[in-house]
Structure formats: structure tokens, C-alpha cells
Amino acid sequence: MDHDPRAEPLVSERVPYVVIYGNPTLPLIKLVRTPEEFLKNPEMRLNAHYYIEKAIIPALNRCIVLAGMDATKWYLQMPRKYLRNMLESKKPKGQGTLDGYVLHQNCFKCGGRAERGLCSSCLDDQTGTVIHLQEIVRDSTTKLNGCIEV
């Protein structure tokens, strides 16, 4: 529209766009790009969390709510692995956020920060951790078997 004011979309006209990763403090509209602009710039990455939360989970919930499950709750409980943002890592030292420079995920047992699946306190309590993880596997297997038999 900057080049041609008549290029403004008509009412109810669909406008193709993609949402990319960016600074979390920016409003969503600042992270919207045209598909052509996204394809031309290899440094841009699709915002997977946006699409999972706004498109995939609502559709999945409509299907699995009949079985008494909640995809939103399941997604929020999943351990996360935050990968380095390639654009942030190219910035000079002192800019960006800590998450842009550090690779981490949540502990499988307690949910705290961990580098390799378990935090140091859960690694120290080997017996308790093994028992807890075996219970999770048993409960998950029971739930899976219940879904298969239905």
C-alpha cells in the first residue's frame, strides 16, 4: 500500500501472511510478513508456537475432548527445548535476551531447568527419580492401552 494506495485489500478479502519469530515484546502485527518476503529471507523462522497454539491445538481439542483429554493442558505440560535464535546469536555481546544464547529444557521429574533432561537435584536422588519415571511410563502405557482398546 505504500507504493500503491489502491492495493488495499477489500472487505472480507483473504490476505496471505506468516508469523515469524521475533522479540517477545513486539506486538504480533510487527511479526507478520508476506509469504514472498518470508521465502526471500532465509534468516526468518516461522513462529511454531504461534501456529501450534492458534491453529493445531484448537482443532486437536475438538477431536480429543470427546475422550476426556485436553490438548492445551498436555501442550503446556510438555518439556520444552528452547533453541538458540540464529538472529540473536549474531548480535554483539550484551544485546538480546538470555534465552537467545542458552540452550535448555525442563527437568522430566520436577519441571525445573535442566540441561540434559534432569536437573542436578533429581540426578542426585537416583532411586526416587527412577521410581517416578517408571510410574510415568506405567501410567502412560495404561492410558495408551485404554485408547487402543476403545
C-alpha positions in Angstrom: 0.0 0.0 0.0 3.0 2.3 0.4 3.7 2.0 -3.3 0.1 1.9 -4.5 -2.8 3.1 -2.2 -5.2 1.2 -4.4 -3.6 -2.1 -3.3 -5.5 -2.0 0.0 -7.4 -5.3 0.5 -11.2 -5.2 0.0 -13.6 -6.1 2.9 -13.6 -9.8 3.6 -10.7 -10.4 1.1 -8.2 -13.0 2.4 -4.7 -11.7 2.8 -1.9 -14.4 2.9 0.6 -13.9 5.8 3.0 -15.8 8.1 4.1 -15.1 11.6 7.8 -15.2 12.3 9.9 -15.4 15.5 11.0 -12.1 16.9 11.5 -10.1 20.1 8.7 -11.2 22.5 8.0 -7.6 23.5 6.9 -6.7 19.9 3.2 -6.7 19.1 2.1 -9.6 16.9 1.5 -7.3 13.9 5.2 -6.5 13.8 6.0 -10.2 13.4 3.7 -10.6 10.3 5.3 -11.0 6.9 4.1 -11.8 3.4 4.9 -15.3 2.2 7.1 -13.8 -0.6 9.1 -11.8 2.0 9.5 -14.9 4.2 10.7 -17.0 1.3 13.3 -14.4 0.2 14.9 -14.1 3.6 16.4 -17.4 4.8 17.1 -15.9 8.3 13.4 -15.7 9.1 11.9 -18.6 11.0 8.2 -19.5 11.3 6.8 -19.0 14.8 5.9 -22.6 15.5 4.5 -21.9 19.0 2.0 -19.4 17.5 0.8 -21.9 14.9 0.6 -24.7 17.5 -1.4 -22.6 20.0 -3.7 -20.9 17.5 -4.3 -23.5 14.8 -3.3 -27.0 15.8 -4.4 -27.2 19.4 -7.9 -25.9 18.9 -8.6 -28.3 16.1 -7.0 -31.2 18.1 -9.1 -30.3 21.1 -12.3 -30.5 19.1 -11.4 -34.1 18.4 -9.9 -35.4 21.6 -12.2 -33.6 24.1 -14.7 -36.4 23.4 -12.2 -38.8 25.0 -11.9 -36.6 28.1 -8.5 -35.2 27.2 -7.2 -31.6 26.9 -4.6 -30.8 24.3 -3.9 -27.4 25.7 -3.0 -28.8 29.1 -0.9 -31.5 27.5 1.0 -29.0 25.4 1.7 -26.7 28.4 3.0 -29.7 30.4 5.4 -30.9 27.7 9.1 -30.3 28.4 10.4 -27.5 26.2 13.7 -27.2 24.4 14.5 -23.6 23.5 16.9 -23.4 20.7 19.2 -20.6 20.0 17.8 -17.9 17.9 20.1 -17.6 14.9 19.5 -13.8 14.6 20.1 -13.1 18.2 23.4 -15.1 18.3 24.8 -12.8 15.5 24.3 -9.7 17.6 27.1 -8.2 19.6 27.5 -9.2 23.2 25.1 -7.6 25.6 22.1 -7.4 23.2 19.1 -9.7 23.1 17.8 -12.0 25.9 19.5 -14.8 27.8 17.2 -17.4 26.0 18.8 -16.3 22.7 22.2 -17.6 23.9 21.4 -20.5 26.2 20.1 -24.0 25.3 17.9 -25.5 28.0 14.9 -27.6 28.7 12.7 -28.6 31.7 13.5 -31.5 34.0 11.5 -34.6 33.3 10.8 -35.2 37.0 10.3 -31.8 38.7 9.9 -29.4 35.8 12.8 -27.2 36.8 15.5 -26.1 34.4 17.8 -28.9 33.2 20.4 -29.2 30.5 20.0 -32.9 29.7 16.6 -34.0 30.8 17.1 -34.0 34.6 18.2 -31.3 37.0 21.1 -31.8 39.4 18.9 -32.4 42.4 16.9 -35.1 40.6 20.1 -36.7 39.3 21.3 -36.9 43.0 18.1 -38.7 44.0 18.6 -41.6 41.6 16.3 -44.0 43.3 13.4 -41.6 43.6 13.9 -40.4 40.1 13.9 -43.9 38.6 10.7 -44.8 40.6 9.0 -41.6 39.5 9.9 -42.0 35.8 8.8 -45.7 35.9 5.4 -44.6 37.3 5.0 -42.1 34.5 5.8 -44.8 31.9 3.4 -47.2 33.6 0.6 -44.6 33.7 1.2 -43.6 30.0 1.2 -47.2 28.9 -2.1 -47.8 30.8 -3.7 -44.7 29.1 -2.4 -45.7 25.7 -3.8 -49.3 26.1 -7.1 -47.7 27.1 -7.2 -45.7 24.0 -6.3 -48.6 21.7 -9.0 -50.9 23.2 -11.8 -48.4 22.6 
